[in-house]
Amino acid sequence: MMNAGVRTATPADLDAIWPLVRAFATSFAPDRRRFETTFRAVLGDEAMLCLVAEHEKRVVGYLLANRHDTFFADAPVVWVEELMVDETVRRAGTGRRLMRAAEDWAHSAGAAYIALATRRASGFYAGLGYEESATFFRKTLG
């Protein structure tokens, strides 16, 4: 297992996260300027979480999540929007560390649960104790 450290992203991480965002996106073509604007907004929003995983001073992964209130759960919930680990270091525990840090954040916020959608990594999430809960629908706008 690689010993990647996980920490909250800072403005200095923008250039290191960008290639991972491009590799993550299969349905969309991320725009660099929009990414920069969104990245800065995320870092300034206490309901958002952006983490990076570093190994030997190189960012090798990131996680983006948000916390929002709900009526039905009697508590906030956390949704993991994106989790990406550089393919050269996958299967070394980096994704697990990022998810653990997100779970800690969710727990400290009093969240009822943490959830996500995936097409390609269901085995990874099942291995972390996540269970299939619902079918995910989306409608692309514009």
N, C-alpha and C positions, 0 to 999 in steps of 0.2 A: 504494500500500500504506500502510495506517495503521501508525503506529509505536507499537504497544501493547507495554508492558513486561510481562514475566512474572516472578512472584515466588511464593514459598511463602505460602500463606494464613496469616492470623493471626486471633485471636479477634475482632478489630475488623471482619473481613470478613463476619461472619455475616449481617447484614442485607442486604448487597449481593449475596450469593450466593443468598439465599432466592428472589427472583423468578426467577432463572435456573433453579433447581431446579424450581420450579413449572412453568415453560415447557418444561423438558426432559421431564417425566413425562407420558406419554400413556397408559400402561397402569395407572398408580397415581395416587392422590391423596395427595401428601405431607402429612404432619401437621407443623405448625410445631414443636410441643414435641419430637417425636421427632427432627426434623431438628436442633434445637439440641443435643440429647443426643448424637446421632451425630457432629455437626460437632466438638464438643469432644473426643470420643473419638478421632476421626480425627487431629486435630491433635496428640494425645498419643501416637500410635502410630508408631514408627519404620518399620514395615512398610507404612505408608500414605503416600500423597502427595496433597496437595491444593494445587493451584496456582491462582492467579488471574492474569488478564490485565487490565491497567489502561490506559486511555487518558484523558488529561487528568483524572487523579485519580478516574476512575469505573471501577469493575469492570465489564468488558464480556464476561468469559468465565471459565470455571473448568474444571479437569480433576481428576478423582478416580481414583486408581490404587492398586493394592496389589501387594506383592511377596510371593511365597510359595515355599517349597521344593517341589521335585518329585523323584521317583525317576528318571524316565525321561530327563530332560534333563541330569542330572549337575550341575545348577546351579539357582538360583532362576529363576523366570519372573515377569514383570510383566504384570498384567491391567489394562487401562484400563476402568474401570467407566462413567465418565461424562465426556463432553466437551461443553460447551455454550458457544456464543457468542451474544451478543445479536443478534437478527436484523437490527438496524439497522446493524451493523458487520460482517456476514458478507462473505466473499470479499475480505477486506483483509489476510489473513495471520495473523490472531489464532489461529485453530485450529492452523495450522502451527507457530507459535511455542510454543504449549502442548504440542503433541506432541513437538517437538524437545526441550523441557525434560524431558518424561517419558522420552524415549529416553536423554537424558544421565544421568538418575537411574538408569534400568535398567542402563545400561552401567557406571556407577560401582559398582553393587551386584553386578556380576559376573553379571547375568542372561543366560540363554541366548537369550531372545527376549522380545519384547513383543507382546501380542495384545489383541484386543477383538472385540466383536460390534457389528454395525450393521444397521439396516434401511433407513436413509434416506441414508446418506452414503458408500456404497461407492466412488463416484468420487473423493471427497475423499481417502480412505485409499489407494486405488490410486495416486493422484497423489503420495503421500508414499512410495511404494515398498512398500506392504503388499500382500500377495497373499491371495486367498481360500484358506483352509486346511481348514475343516471346516464342518459344519452345526451350528448352535447350537440346542440343545434347552433348554426350561425347563418347570418344573411349578410353578405358583403354589400355595403352601401357605397354608392358613388363610383 
